[in-house]
Amino acid sequence: MSSPVLAASARSVTKSFGAGNAKIQVLHGIDIDAYESEILMLLGPSGCGKTTLISILAGTLTPDSGELQVLGEPLHSMKKSAITRFRALNVGFIFQQFNLIPTISCEENAAVPLLIQGMSLSKALPHARKSLEQVGLSEHMRKRPNQLSGGQQQRVAIARALVHNPRLIICDEPTAALDAENGQRVMELFRDLMRQPGRCAIVVTHDHRILQYSDRIATMNDGRILESVPTAEFDFDHHR
């Protein structure tokens, strides 16, 4: 069997916010790996640094120190403009807050990553419609976000994250606003995507219903990784 291929790797990564007496250390020398064709889930209490960590892995935050290799690129030493281009081509984001544009339709919202890449709206919309179909929103494409439920808005956000076929999918509580059936549907979609070569998903979650879809589970507390193990070796009873 061939060795797993690294999709993202952090070594000795630190991050603080504030300055002087108000400075707060959020990440303390984080070491973590995520591999191609897997779903890595991050568990830990609120405020332990999970969202900060995935923001750094996605290139939206800069670490204070440490090294980052993401899809073969050294993010820690790249210029901001290069990181922005890299992100637009390779990374899909699913945020806790949906971050949808309220004045445009769902299909236009889902097309945004393609528009950022320079694709025309007429060419981007068919891709956006296909992505919305994948998350079960065929009948709501031309509605605006305020005409949808919270769960439906979350699925628009997921469709937007997947529309440009990103190699790395970064998710912050992707099923928090979804019922069990739609949460399962989304995770099955992720699982199918991860079967394609060169892809990886890193998922922050408190939703124990979806842990079964992970390949590995990492636990965090106080800005540190406590363990990172294959899901089959994870002690579910201890973490309930």
Secondary structure, 3 states (H helix, E strand, C coil): CCCCCEEEEEEEEEEEECCHHHCEEEEEEEEEEEECCEEEEEECCCCCCHHHHHHHHHCCCCCCEEEEEECCEEHHHCCHHHHHHHHHHHEEEECCCCCCCCCCCHHHHHHHHHHHCCCCHHHHHHHHHHHHHHCCCHHHCCCCHHHCCHHHHHHHHHHHHHCCCCCEEEEECCCCCCCHHHHHHHHHHHHHHHCCCCCEEEEECCCHHHHHHCCEEEEEECCEEEEEEEHHHCCCCCCC
